Amino acid sequence: MPDPFFASQKNRKRKRPGDAGPSSSKKMPRNAKQNAPKGKRRDEELDSDKSDEETGNIDDMDLRAPSDDEVMEDEEDPDETPAEKRLRLAQLYLDSVKNEMKLADGELDAAEIDRERLSSRLKLDVLENTGKIHLFVADSFDFSQPPILRTKTGTSVVTAAIASDSGHTLFTAGKDGSITKWDLTTGKKEQVLAPHRQAKTKGKGKAVNPDIKGHTDEVLAMAISSDGRYLVSGGKDRRIVLWDAEKAEWIKAFFGPMCHKDTISALTFRKGSHQLYSAGLDRMVKVYDMSPSVQGYVETLYGHQDNIVGLDALRRETCVSVGARDKTVRYWKIVDESQLVFRGGGKSRVREVLEGALADDETEKVLSHKYIEGSLECVAMIDESTFLSGGDSGSICLWTTGKKKPIYTQPLCHGLNVVESATEGEVKTPRWITSLGTLRFSDLFASGSWDGEIRIWKLDPKLKGFSLLSTISAPGVVNSLQFVSPSNDFYTNATWAKQGETTDTKKDGRVLLVAGIGREHRLGRWLNVKDGWNRAMVVSLTPSS
């Protein structure tokens, strides 16, 4: 009987167009026209509240971290017994864990090594591969006076801030086209990857120069691989740039036919791999393989009817995206080449009003509601089948792949913006949700807008809703949010993150909340927060003693 903890991936056959086989959802045509007639739309809609997503059979798990030597992993000796195969795969996995934890040869079995550290890492990998939320930690943190690190104020709007999983490195991107590398343990600037200036050309010609080793326009999105090896960036110049994250050196750029036709708005790595997903204002999601032996384009996913402005992914070959004014969240099944479509935009009773299905008095009540959602702005995954979306109505919605409607909707999460109009008097509009960030597989998440606060939320244990836990001051527009769980090695040198701690304070379970804050929204200049920051902010959250 095969060992479920070390099931090999090499017998999996990647589906290609034309392959026969059962599927739980409709196929996505590879070259489908984006503006297909409504009657011929190929998007998949959920017919019932039954789950279309697989429950995460442990027999299909692969706990091995990706290796640079794929040939070595895929070699199979015809004389190898099942037991020998399990032992080989187990050794590969343990070696990868050993390398990531930076243990020297011979230390794995040494008495002085903290065996609980390795054991907890293995247990965490098993739990994460189940794809379900398993960390209920929101109530354990002390939000009263958390230590905060702020990068030096700059003149450029910070569009994104992202830290490595180890917590040692921070990258920030700006509207001036620059990317800055910071030492997160000290808060000091290490290196600036300056933008490349070139003569202006008509049309979109400036994006095709292959000799440019960087960006020529605003950088709007970044992502860093789980192993901290690669950083990718994208923006208005329609180029995806691959960097060596450790050396902050240019490796390769993707542009033209292998990239987007319009501004790149979102990037994310599949957790535990070098598979990259990108999204743009051209309504497309693209898949890349950034592993050293490939570093190339894989395929394009079609379906959204408007600009894609948010994207997220976890361990499985799936991702979620939001399409702004098409008001849909799409859950992409990469291997099956299919998608689940979740429609936001408020209550369906509005559609009944337009179709004349309601009585006159009911119609008046519905139309008097001012804050119907017109656009979905951001998305974040909680676990493999649960995710959040935020929109311009100020609402945050909790979704699961098993239901076509939100499980729970919290309206006006960041309050109302009040302005005085000479003709209308006092005008109130909701502050839209500009960013969402989740502590993966846990009940903790954060949201941002431009009300001067980052709001921390706690999910209900039964995933039926969420409630406000705390707020953290953040003047400006919160353009990005990220949670990181660094190892205890990070806190050895990051003295700023231990301010106020005592010897009795728990060391395990500490997390960092990384925020990119600017005076303007990353995608436009619809508003200007005069007293806002242009900086990154890192908050150290410590469990209560």
C-alpha positions, 0 to 999 in steps of 0.5 A: 500500500503506498505511503500517503505522505510521500505520494509522487507527482510524476504519474500525474498527467497534465490535461491538454486541450483535446484530452478526454476525461471526466471533469466536475466543470465545463472546459475553458476554450484555450483561444476563446474570444473574450467578448463572446455573446451571452448565449454562448458564454463558457463560464461555469456557474455553480448550480447548487450549494454542493461543493465542486471542489475536491476535499483534499485527499491525503493520498494525493499529497506531495510534501516535497519542496520543488527541487532544481534537479527535476531529473533526479526527482523523476528518475525511477529504477525499475528494480526499486521496491515500493518501500525503497521508493518511499524511502527515497522520496522521504529523504528528498523531502527531508533534505529540502526541509534541511536546506530551507532551515539551513541546517549543516550536514550532520546536524539533523541527527545531532542531540543539540538540534531542537527536534521539535522545530523539525517536527513542527515543520513537518506537521505544518506541511501536512496540515497545509496540504489538507487545504483547510483552515487549522490555525485558530490564533486570532484571539491569542495576539496582543494588539495594544501596543505592537512594535512597528517598523516604518521605512523612511518616507519617500516622494514616490507612492508605495504601490506594493510592499512584500517580505520574504517568508523568512522575514529577513528581506523586504521589497517596496515598489513605487510609482516612480518605477523603482524597487527598493530592497530593505533589511527587515531585521534592521530597517535599513535600505540595502539597494535601489533598483532604479527605473530605466528612462528612455525616449517616449514613443507613440503607442505601446512600443516602449515595452518591447525593448529586450535590452532593458534590465528593469522597468520603464514605468510605474511598478504596481505589483510584486511577488516573492517565491516561498523559498525567497529565491525569486522576486517578480515585478510588473506594472504599466510597462507591461513587462514581468521582470524576474529578479534574483531576490537574494542578490537583487539582480535582474535575471529575465524579462517577459514582454510582448506575445508571452506577456500582457497587452495592458498594465500588469495589476497583480502577481502571485506565486503558488506557495511552495513552488516556482509557478507564477500567476499574473493578471492584467487590465487586458482581462487575462490570467497568465501562468509561468514556470519560473523554475531554473530549468524553465523560466518560461510562459505556460498558458493563458486563462480567459473569462473575465469581462473587465480589468483584473485587479486582484489575484491570490493563490495557495499550495494547489494548482488553483488561484482566485481573481477579481474582475473589477466591474464585471463583479465576479470572483473566478476560481481557476482550476489550472490542471482541469482548465476550468473555472468557477464563477462567483458573482458579487455586486450586492443582493440579487433583488436589484436584478429583480427590480430591473426585471419588474419582478417586485411590487412598487413599494418593494422596488422603492426600498431596494432602489433607495439603497445607495451602496450597491457594489459596482466593482470588486477590488481585491481578493485573498485566500484563507484556505484552498476553498475559502476566500475573501473579496472586497469591493467599492461598496466598502463590503467584505464578503466571505466565500466558499467554493461550495456556495454560489453566494457569499456565506457572509457580508460585512458592509461599510467595513471602513466607514463612510467618506463625508464631503460637502457639496454646494448643491447636494449638501452633505454627501456620504460615500463608502470607502472602498476596500483597497487591499486584503491580507490573510494569515494563511490557513488561519482565522486572522485577516486584515483589510485596508482602505484610506480611512487612516486605519488597517483593520484586523478581523477574526473569522468565526470558528465555523466560518460563518462570519467574522468580527472586528478585533482591532485597528492599527493607525496607517495614514494614507491609502493601504495599497497592499497587505501581507502576513508573514510567519518568520522563524525565531531566527529572525527575532534574534537580530530584529530587536525592533520587533521585540520591544516591550517583550519580557522573558515570559513572552511566548516566542512561538506564533509571532507574525509580521503584518506588512503594509504598503501605504501611499498618498494615492491609490496604486492604480490611479489618482482618484484621491489624494491623502495629503497627510498620508505616508509614502512608505512601508509599515511592518507590524510585529504581532506577538501572542499574549503572555 
